Amino acid sequence: MKRQCGDAAVYTIDLPGNGGLNAQESPLQVSEMAESCRHQLRELGIAPPYYVVAMSLGAMVAVAWATRNPEEIGGCVLINTSLRPFSPFHHRLRPQNYLKLASLLLPGCDAHYRESVILQITSNRPISPERLSELTDYARQNPVSSRNALRQLLAAVRYQPPSAKPLAPVLVLCSRQDRLVDSRCSRTLAARWHSAFAEHLSAGHDLPLDDAPWVAEQIGRWLRDSTPTRLPGNL
C-alpha cells in the first residue's frame, strides 16, 4: 500500500505469512523474507535506494537486506529489535510472556482473544474497544496461522547477522518500558554499531502504535542531521 508523507512515498509491504500474504508459508530464514520484500518492490516498479523502517522481526529483515544488498538501502530505522550475537535469549524475549504467547498457538484461539493478548503484551496505552474491534476484524480477514507464527519465531531465533554494522546509516529506536523485548537489546546494538539511537520513556513494544508522532519526529531529525550518529541517545 502506498501513502504520501510530505515529499516521500511510503510503501507498506507484508512479510510472507502476514497481511495480504497470509496464505503464503513463512520462510524459516530471515534472508528469504528480505528477498520477498525486494521482489514486492520490483513488482511495483519501485527502484532503489530504499529507506526501510521496520520493527522487531521486520528490523531483522531490514538488517539482512542491508547486509546482502547494500547498494539498495539508503538507510534503516530499527525499532525494538534484538540480534542474537549481542543479547541473550531471555532479553530478546522476556520470560513472563512465554505462556501467553504459547496460548496464542492453541487450537480454537479466536481472533479477538489473540489481538487482546497481543495488545496487552505490546502496547502500554489504553486501547479503545473500537480500536480492538478494528484490529480483530483485520486479523479475521488476514489470519496468521499458528504454523506461520511458529515459523516466524524460529526464523527470528535462528537469525545470525554479521557482527559488523551494515554500510547504510542506521537509526535504532527503542521503548524503555517494552514488556516483550528488553530495551537493553536495542541499546547494546546501537552501542556495538555506533549507530544513532533514541529511547522512548513510556511506550511499549509497538512503539509506532503507542506514539507514532514521536517515531516520525526521530526519523525526520535523523534524516536532516548531516551526522546522524550524533543523535542524542535519550529523548
CORQUIKA-V148487 format. One record per helix or strand of 2 or more residues. SS is the DSSP state (alpha for helix, beta for strand). FROM is the first residue (numbers start at 1). LEN is the number of residues. Records with the same first field share a line. If there is no record, write none. Layout:
BEGIN
SS=FROM-LEN ; FROM-LEN
END
This chain:
BEGIN
beta=2-4 ; 8-4 ; 50-6 ; 73-7 ; 169-7 ; 196-5
alpha=19-3 ; 30-14 ; 57-12 ; 70-3 ; 89-4 ; 95-9 ; 111-12 ; 129-13 ; 146-13 ; 184-10 ; 207-4 ; 212-13 ; 228-3
END
